[in-house]
Amino acid sequence: MRTLWILFCLAAIAASALQAADASAGKTVYQSSCQSCHGPAGAGNPAIAKMFKVDMRDLKSPEVQALSDDDLKAIIANGKGKMKPVASVTGAAADNVVAYVRTLK
């Protein structure tokens, strides 16, 4: 019974590792879908912020980094404030973008 339990736990760990988000894939998606507004390092594009009359939060900021992964994915999917939803970034791509944003801190 103990051996069976150990095998089950190892299989669960292996399965979760296969589903882990990929920050390097997220960087590629970020560069094509997010960078024009959020800038290459996540600090925000001043021209876009001025045009939309918003203060963009730096994605490296403690405020943004304190958000849960689910909160960040919800912002990507639903938008926030003047930010429109990013319809092209869903599922695993959204997970990957969140993983990349985590590397910015």
Phi, psi and omega in degrees: 000318180296319179297320178297318179296317179297316178297320178298314180297317178297320178295320179295319178295316179297319180295319180291327177294324179292331182266000182298145180292151183248105183296326180289324174292324177296325178298318179297316179294317179303314182298325182271334187244344188235329189299327183299328178261319186268355178079162185295331181250009177085005183278351180098148177266112184302324180295319179293316180300319180293316182299318181269359180054054179227156169261111179277132176284137175294129182293345176275349186296152177302327179299313182288316182295337179283344178293147177287163176302319179296323177297315180296318178295324178294323178294318178298314185285325188248349186078176177200130183061234180275354178285125178280157173301147178258089187297335182279352182244100181224169174054230183298327179298320177294318176301318181293321178296317178300317178300320178293316179301325178297331180285345183285338184295000000 
